[in-house]
Amino acid sequence: MTNEKVPRRIAQMVLNSLKGGVVPRIGLPYITVGRKNEIEALLHDVDIVADGGASFRFIVGRYGSGKSFLLQTIRNYVMDKGFIVLDADLSPERRLQGTRGQGLSTYRELIGNLSTKTKPEGGALTLVLDRWINTVQTEALQETGLSPEDPALGKAVDQKIFTVTSEINELVHGYAFAQLISRYYHAYLEDDENTKQNVIRWFRGEFATKTEAKAELGINIIITDDDWYDYLKLFAVFFRLAGYAGMMLMIDELVNLFKITNTVTRQNNYEKLLAMYNDALQGKARYLGIIMGCTPQALEDRHRGIYSYEALRSRLSEGKFSKPGARDLLAPVIRLDPLNPEEMLVLCEKLSSMHAGLYGYAERLTEEDRQLFVKIEYSRVGADSNITPREVIRDFIELLDLLYQNPDADMKTIIGSDEFSYAESEAVSNETSADFAEFKV
């Protein structure tokens, strides 16, 4: 039995999120079970990124298998290690490539969700830029020994800013990016809030035309559907120069590319995916880690999935020797096997303790009760291949809620009810059904 005390606010958010079928953004260390090997493999990538390299991984699993849980776990870890994280879910309006701004919409979502350890909820771009300027000023003071009022200090700071922008200048689109960084710095010094906001708008991809950007900032270029990824590579280098360990880019719900009906549009998105993959593995990106989540069908379908694009299939296909229970976790694709009954039992124990702590009652379920619950869940028809952590977790939290609200009932009474008996006999056989697909992993 775990004795770890979970703060009530976190416990409430974790239990509500899990019961609603979504992954909580906080509190994950309290409920992390299994996935040790997968986490270690991804953390190895993190070390490579911090050393100036790049990485690209696909996390593949059925709806409810724990893809988003794994992504959130890595997200929290790397922010603690000084990384900046950008994350987004694809949708019909957000793709990697589009003719009506869908690629740019993905970029805007990523930048809007830019997070750091001190601002994990997103929207941290302004904070990062201001922190960098303060750091540069502090370093210039220490190196020169000048007073803050000395005009010579401004020149020293300008030189340090120039050093950073010069390194960015050498990259694709780096000249405009460096100009904007410098423009933001001088607006910061002059307390020019209007210019600062315009620079932020530009970085967020909010300028619709080059004419508008030219009028406001003197920059005759804007971020578009075609080049948004190039600017993310620039950000990764800049963030490193600004004192962060690197940048992690997390994109979930690649199934929305699989759902594109137009063949040319779908192939264009896979071509963009290939370009991003090649950049990471060929050393064209620095300080950048990319993790994407998708379902097996979205990956493997030879007509509409990622494997329908031959250049990606040849790069990502599993080798002959990898199989469930013995996966190659150094390959580009990490496949999530289901949690086993023992791991699920440990998770139920953690949730039971968290629930009791939140509502202030003595735990009523015994170890034998939890074992019986897990046994019933894994005894469903087809559970060996179809059961997912999401289903079991939601059932278990519902059981805990019912026991709490009905003190005179016991577990055997509840699991013997018609509703639970029906659920017990139910097996999920079609992972693309509408009811199942509406939940986000």
C-alpha positions in Angstrom: 0.0 0.0 0.0 1.3 3.4 -0.9 1.5 6.0 1.9 2.5 8.9 -0.4 0.3 11.9 0.4 -1.2 13.5 -2.7 -2.3 17.2 -2.4 -6.1 17.4 -2.6 -6.0 19.8 -5.6 -3.8 17.5 -7.6 -5.8 14.4 -6.5 -9.1 16.0 -7.6 -7.6 17.0 -11.0 -6.0 13.6 -11.6 -9.2 11.6 -10.8 -11.5 13.9 -12.7 -9.3 13.8 -15.8 -8.9 10.0 -15.8 -12.6 9.5 -15.2 -13.3 11.8 -18.2 -11.0 9.8 -20.4 -8.2 12.4 -20.7 -4.6 12.6 -19.4 -4.0 15.1 -16.5 -1.2 17.6 -17.1 -0.1 17.5 -13.5 0.2 14.8 -10.9 1.5 12.1 -13.2 4.4 10.9 -10.9 1.7 9.8 -8.4 0.2 7.4 -10.8 2.9 6.4 -13.2 3.0 2.6 -13.6 5.0 0.5 -16.1 6.4 1.9 -19.3 9.9 1.9 -17.6 11.7 0.8 -20.8 9.9 3.2 -23.1 10.5 6.1 -20.7 14.2 5.2 -20.5 14.5 5.0 -24.3 12.9 8.5 -24.7 15.1 10.0 -22.0 18.1 8.7 -23.9 16.9 10.9 -26.8 16.6 13.8 -24.4 20.4 13.5 -23.6 21.2 13.5 -27.3 19.1 16.7 -27.8 20.8 18.4 -24.9 24.2 17.6 -26.5 23.2 19.5 -29.7 21.7 16.7 -31.7 18.1 15.9 -32.7 15.7 13.0 -32.4 12.4 11.8 -33.8 10.1 9.1 -32.4 6.7 7.8 -33.1 4.7 6.5 -30.2 2.2 4.0 -31.5 -0.8 2.5 -29.6 -4.5 2.0 -29.8 -7.0 4.6 -28.5 -6.7 4.4 -24.7 -3.4 2.6 -24.6 -1.5 5.4 -22.9 0.2 7.4 -25.7 -0.8 10.7 -24.2 0.1 9.6 -20.8 3.6 8.7 -22.0 3.9 12.0 -23.8 2.8 14.0 -20.7 5.3 12.0 -18.5 8.2 12.9 -20.8 6.9 16.5 -21.1 7.0 17.0 -17.3 10.4 15.4 -17.0 12.1 17.5 -19.7 10.6 20.8 -18.4 12.2 19.9 -15.0 15.5 19.4 -16.9 15.4 22.9 -18.4 13.8 22.2 -21.7 11.2 24.2 -23.5 8.2 22.1 -24.7 5.8 22.8 -27.5 2.8 20.4 -27.9 -0.3 20.2 -30.0 -2.9 17.8 -31.2 -3.6 17.6 -34.9 -7.2 18.0 -36.1 -9.0 18.7 -39.4 -8.0 22.3 -39.0 -4.5 21.6 -37.9 -2.2 19.6 -40.1 1.5 19.5 -41.1 0.8 20.9 -44.5 -2.3 22.6 -46.0 -3.6 25.0 -48.6 -5.8 27.0 -46.3 -3.5 27.6 -43.4 -3.8 24.2 -41.6 0.0 24.0 -41.3 0.2 27.5 -39.9 -2.6 26.7 -37.5 -0.5 23.8 -36.1 2.4 26.2 -35.7 0.2 28.7 -33.8 -1.1 26.0 -31.5 2.5 24.9 -30.8 3.7 28.4 -30.0 0.6 29.1 -27.9 1.4 26.0 -25.9 5.1 26.9 -25.4 5.8 25.8 -21.8 8.7 26.0 -19.3 9.2 24.7 -15.8 8.0 28.0 -14.4 5.1 28.3 -16.8 4.0 24.8 -17.5 0.5 25.7 -18.7 1.7 27.3 -21.9 1.9 30.9 -23.2 5.6 31.3 -22.1 7.1 32.9 -25.2 7.1 36.5 -23.7 8.5 35.2 -20.4 11.3 33.4 -22.2 12.3 36.4 -24.2 12.2 38.7 -21.2 14.2 36.2 -19.1 16.8 36.0 -21.8 17.3 39.8 -21.9 17.6 40.0 -18.1 20.2 37.2 -18.2 22.2 39.0 -20.9 22.1 42.3 -18.9 23.2 40.5 -15.7 26.1 38.7 -17.5 27.2 42.0 -19.1 27.2 43.7 -15.6 29.3 40.9 -14.1 31.8 40.8 -17.0 32.4 44.5 -17.3 32.0 45.7 -13.7 30.1 48.7 -15.0 27.2 50.3 -13.2 23.7 49.9 -14.7 23.6 53.7 -15.5 26.9 53.6 -17.5 26.2 54.1 -21.2 29.0 51.7 -22.0 26.9 48.9 -20.5 24.4 49.2 -23.4 27.2 48.6 -25.9 28.4 45.5 -24.0 24.9 44.1 -24.0 24.5 44.9 -27.7 27.6 42.9 -28.4 26.3 39.9 -26.5 23.0 40.2 -28.3 24.9 40.4 -31.6 26.8 37.2 -30.8 23.5 35.3 -30.3 21.8 36.8 -33.4 24.9 36.1 -35.6 24.8 32.4 -34.8 21.1 32.3 -35.8 21.8 34.5 -38.9 23.5 31.6 -40.6 20.4 29.4 -40.6 17.6 29.3 -43.1 15.4 32.3 -42.5 17.8 33.2 -39.7 18.4 36.8 -40.9 14.8 37.9 -40.3 14.5 35.9 -37.1 17.7 37.6 -35.8 16.4 41.0 -36.8 13.2 40.4 -34.8 15.1 39.2 -31.7 17.2 42.4 -31.8 14.1 44.5 -32.4 12.5 42.9 -29.3 15.5 43.6 -27.2 15.7 47.3 -28.1 11.9 47.7 -27.6 12.4 46.1 -24.1 15.1 48.6 -23.3 13.0 51.5 -24.5 9.8 50.2 -22.9 8.2 50.2 -26.3 5.3 47.9 -25.6 3.7 48.2 -29.0 6.9 47.0 -30.8 7.3 44.1 -28.3 3.7 43.0 -28.9 4.2 43.2 -32.7 7.3 41.0 -32.5 5.4 38.5 -30.4 2.6 38.5 -32.9 5.0 37.8 -35.7 6.6 34.9 -33.8 3.1 33.5 -33.2 2.4 33.6 -36.9 -0.4 36.2 -36.6 0.6 38.5 -39.4 -1.6 37.7 -42.5 0.4 39.5 -45.1 3.9 40.7 -45.8 2.7 44.2 -46.3 1.3 44.2 -42.7 4.6 42.9 -41.3 6.6 45.5 -43.3 4.4 48.3 -42.0 4.6 47.3 -38.4 8.2 45.8 -38.1 10.0 46.6 -41.3 10.3 42.8 -42.1 9.2 41.8 -45.5 8.5 38.1 -44.6 5.9 36.2 -42.6 5.6 32.6 -41.4 3.6 30.4 -43.8 2.2 26.9 -44.3 5.3 26.0 -46.2 8.1 27.2 -43.8 6.7 27.1 -40.3 8.9 24.1 -39.3 12.0 26.0 -40.3 11.2 28.6 -37.7 10.8 25.9 -35.0 14.3 24.8 -35.8 15.4 28.4 -35.4 13.6 28.6 -32.0 15.4 25.4 -30.9 18.8 27.0 -31.5 17.8 30.3 -30.0 16.4 28.7 -26.8 19.7 26.9 -26.3 21.6 30.2 -26.7 19.1 31.7 -24.3 20.1 29.3 -21.6 17.7 26.4 -22.0 18.7 22.8 -22.5 16.9 22.4 -25.8 13.4 22.1 -27.2 11.0 19.2 -27.4 8.2 19.2 -30.0 5.2 16.8 -29.2 2.5 16.3 -31.8 -0.4 13.9 -31.1 -3.3 12.6 -33.0 -1.5 11.9 -36.3 -4.7 9.8 -37.1 -6.1 13.1 -38.5 -3.6 12.8 -41.4 -4.9 9.2 -42.0 -8.4 10.6 -42.1 -7.7 13.1 -45.0 -9.8 11.9 -47.9 -7.9 13.8 -50.7 -4.9 11.7 -51.8 -2.7 14.6 -52.9 -3.3 16.5 -49.7 -2.6 13.4 -47.5 0.6 12.7 -49.4 1.7 16.3 -49.1 1.4 15.9 -45.3 3.4 12.7 -45.3 6.0 14.5 -47.4 6.3 17.2 -44.7 6.5 14.5 -42.1 9.4 12.9 -44.1 11.2 16.2 -44.3 11.0 16.7 -40.5 12.1 13.1 -39.9 15.1 13.4 -42.3 16.1 16.8 -40.7 16.3 15.2 -37.3 18.3 12.1 -38.4 20.6 13.8 -40.8 21.7 16.5 -38.4 19.9 19.4 -40.1 18.2 20.2 -36.8 19.9 21.0 -33.5 18.7 20.9 -29.9 15.4 19.6 -31.1 13.5 16.5 -30.1 10.3 15.4 -31.9 7.8 12.9 -30.6 4.6 12.1 -32.4 1.7 9.9 -31.4 -0.6 7.8 -33.6 -2.6 4.6 -33.8 -1.4 1.4 -35.4 -3.9 1.8 -38.3 -2.8 5.4 -38.9 0.8 4.1 -39.2 0.4 0.8 -41.0 -2.5 1.2 -43.4 -1.0 0.8 -46.9 -3.7 2.8 -48.6 -4.1 5.9 -46.4 -1.7 5.5 -43.4 1.9 6.7 -43.0 3.1 3.5 -44.7 1.2 4.4 -47.8 4.1 6.9 -48.4 6.9 4.5 -49.4 9.8 6.6 -48.3 8.4 6.7 -44.8 7.4 3.0 -44.8 10.9 1.9 -45.7 12.4 4.0 -42.9 9.9 3.1 -40.2 9.0 -0.5 -40.8 9.8 -2.9 -37.9 12.6 -5.4 -38.3 12.1 -9.1 -38.4 13.0 -9.8 -34.8 11.0 -7.2 -32.9 7.8 -8.6 -31.3 5.4 -8.0 -28.4 7.4 -8.4 -25.2 10.7 -7.8 -27.0 10.4 -4.5 -28.8 13.4 -2.6 -30.3 13.1 0.6 -28.3 16.0 2.2 -30.1 14.0 2.1 -33.4 12.1 5.2 -34.6 8.8 3.6 -33.8 7.9 2.7 -30.2 4.9 0.4 -29.9 3.0 0.4 -26.7 2.1 -3.1 -25.4 -0.9 -3.2 -23.0 -0.2 -2.9 -19.3 -0.2 -6.4 -17.8 -2.6 -7.3 -14.9 0.2 -6.9 -12.3 0.9 -3.3 -13.4 -2.8 -2.5 -13.5 -3.1 -3.8 -9.9 -0.4 -1.4 -8.8 -2.2 1.5 -10.6 -5.5 0.6 -8.9 -3.8 0.6 -5.5 -2.4 4.1 -6.2 -5.9 5.4 -7.3 -7.6 3.8 -4.4 -5.3 5.5 -1.9 -5.6 8.8 -3.8 -9.4 8.6 -3.8 -9.5 7.9 0.0 -7.2 10.8 0.7 -9.2 13.2 -1.4 -12.6 12.4 0.2 -11.3 11.7 3.7 -12.3 8.1 4.4 -10.6 4.9 5.4 -10.0 2.7 2.4 -12.6 0.0 2.0 -11.2 -2.0 -0.8 -8.8 -4.8 0.3 -5.9 -6.2 -1.8 -8.1 -9.1 -2.6 -10.9 -6.8 -3.8 -8.6 -5.1 -6.2 -7.2 -8.4 -7.4 -10.8 -9.5 -8.1 -11.6 -6.3 -10.0 -8.5 -6.6 -12.2 -9.2 -10.3 -12.8 -12.8 -9.5 -13.9 -11.6 -6.7 -16.2 -8.9 -8.9 -17.8 -11.4 -11.8 -18.2 -13.5 -10.0 -20.7 -13.9 -11.6 -24.1 -11.0 -10.3 -26.2 -9.3 -8.5 -23.3 -5.9 -10.0 -24.1 -5.7 -7.9 -27.2 -8.4 -5.2 -26.9 -8.4 -4.0 -23.3 -6.8 -0.5 -22.6 -5.7 1.2 -19.5 -8.3 3.9 -20.1 -11.2 1.5 -19.8 -9.9 -0.2 -16.7 -9.1 3.1 -15.0 -12.5 4.6 -15.7 -14.3 1.5 -14.4 -12.2 1.5 -11.3 -12.7 5.2 -10.5 -16.5 4.7 -11.1 -16.4 1.8 -8.6 -14.6 4.0 -6.0 -17.1 6.8 -6.5 -20.1 4.4 -6.1 -18.6 2.9 -2.9 -18.0 6.3 -1.5 -21.6 7.5 -2.3 -23.2 4.3 -1.0 -21.5 3.4 2.3 -23.8 0.4 2.8 -22.9 -1.2 -0.5 -19.9 -3.5 -1.0 -17.8 -4.2 -4.1 -19.4 -7.5 -4.8 -22.9 -5.9 -4.8 -21.8 -3.2 -7.3 -19.9 -5.5 -9.7 -22.8 -7.9 -9.6 -25.2 -5.2 -10.9 -26.7 -5.4 -14.4 -24.6 -2.4 -15.6 -21.3 -3.8 -14.5 -22.2 -7.3 -15.8 -22.9 -5.8 -19.1 -19.6 -3.9 -19.1 -17.8 -7.1 -18.1 -19.1 -9.0 -21.1 -18.4 -6.1 -23.5 -15.3 -6.3 -25.6 -14.0 -3.6 -27.8 -13.4 -5.2 -31.1 -13.4 -2.2 -33.4 -10.9 0.5 -32.4 -12.1 2.9 -35.1 -15.8 3.0 -33.9 -17.2 6.4 -33.4 -17.9 6.0 -29.7 -14.4 4.9 -29.0 -12.6 7.3 -31.2 -14.1 10.4 -29.6 -11.9 10.0 -26.6 -8.4 11.5 -26.8 -5.4 9.5 -25.5 
